[in-house]
Amino acid sequence: MSVNLQTLKDIRNYLANELKEIYPEREISSLTSIIVYTVLGIQKLRFTRDQDLHLSEEDSEKVVSICAALKKGIPIQYITGETVFYNCRIKVTTETLIPRQETEELADLVIKENRGYSGRILDIGTGSGCIAIALALNLPDADISGIDISEGAIKVARENARLNNADVSFIVGDILNPDIRKTGATGMIVSNPPYVRESEKQFMSVNVLRHEPHIALFVPDEDPLVFYRAVLDLAGVLLETNGRIYFEMNEAMGTQLSELLDTSGYSGISIINDINGKQRIIKAVKNA
């Protein structure tokens, strides 16, 4: 049986009914807004006021198709192909993670603490390039580079830089086997490396497990700090004295990561909670 949605009100009612067994009411409302604003290009004020706005047959078909994908558990960002991160339009594919609120908080902290910074910043594990692009647009005097092992992710990151008119250099590279010739000395390192332990998969959304790249998410239980050690090994060569390092981290790893930074020659070690009160960001300064 075909579905013919005539108005914005029809969209709201249709999605609420079709998705009620899968998503909570608040998330359905958010999904509806994303579809209306991003896919149909209808402005927020009009969506709020003009519920009887007539839809084209093409728009109706788009909504029905998106709803079918949502019912299969595909994240809305992969369906639309984009998301918003720190007021930047960021394209995402299954080669890249969907940027989270916590990562936005990491970018915000770096920006607020480094206004006017004119040195070099290296974003390790850049993925979609969202952090590097946000930093480039808000710290315009800095020289920003991003590195990632995934050629597919780097391709997306470069497209996102062009889309946002951001001056960022992106490099394909393996942090576990780095080529320092590709990067060079830097005054700051920012990184959101894989940090979810394999044993924590059981607590994660099926949508994430089925659709987001595991290489960018998971680490072995027996060595959960593997990527942090690799970044710090590289920082031992590349990061300038008194250079700053910022990590997003697993909320359960604060003590271990603090100890690792201390034994690696860092001071001013500080852990910052995210908006949900969980330990999420750790920062430090490299000693002389």
PENOR-V310622 format. One record per pair of residues at least 12 apart in sequence whose C-alpha atoms are under 6 Angstrom apart, sorted by the first residue. I is the first residue (numbers start at 1). J is the second residue. Records with the same first field share a line. If there is no record, write none. Layout:
I = J ; J
This chain:
5 = 60
6 = 54 ; 55
7 = 52 ; 53 ; 54 ; 55
8 = 51 ; 53
9 = 51
73 = 207
78 = 93
90 = 160
94 = 212
95 = 152 ; 153
96 = 127 ; 128 ; 153
97 = 212
107 = 131
117 = 142
118 = 141 ; 142
119 = 142 ; 187
120 = 142 ; 143 ; 144 ; 186 ; 187
121 = 144 ; 186 ; 188 ; 189
122 = 145 ; 146 ; 189
123 = 146 ; 189 ; 190 ; 191
124 = 146 ; 147 ; 191
125 = 147 ; 148 ; 193
126 = 146 ; 147 ; 148
127 = 153
128 = 153 ; 156 ; 157
129 = 157
133 = 166
144 = 168
145 = 168 ; 169 ; 170
146 = 170
147 = 170 ; 171 ; 172 ; 173
148 = 172 ; 173
149 = 172 ; 173 ; 174
176 = 230
185 = 238 ; 239
186 = 238 ; 239
187 = 239 ; 240 ; 243
188 = 243 ; 244 ; 245
189 = 245
190 = 245 ; 246 ; 247
191 = 247
192 = 247 ; 248
194 = 216 ; 217 ; 218
195 = 218 ; 219 ; 250
196 = 217 ; 218 ; 219
197 = 218 ; 219 ; 220 ; 221
198 = 218 ; 220 ; 221
241 = 286 ; 287 ; 288
242 = 285 ; 286 ; 287
243 = 285 ; 286
244 = 284 ; 285
245 = 283 ; 284
246 = 282 ; 283
247 = 281 ; 282
248 = 280 ; 281
249 = 280 ; 281
251 = 278 ; 279 ; 280
265 = 287
266 = 285 ; 286 ; 287
267 = 284 ; 285
268 = 284 ; 285
269 = 283 ; 284
270 = 282 ; 283
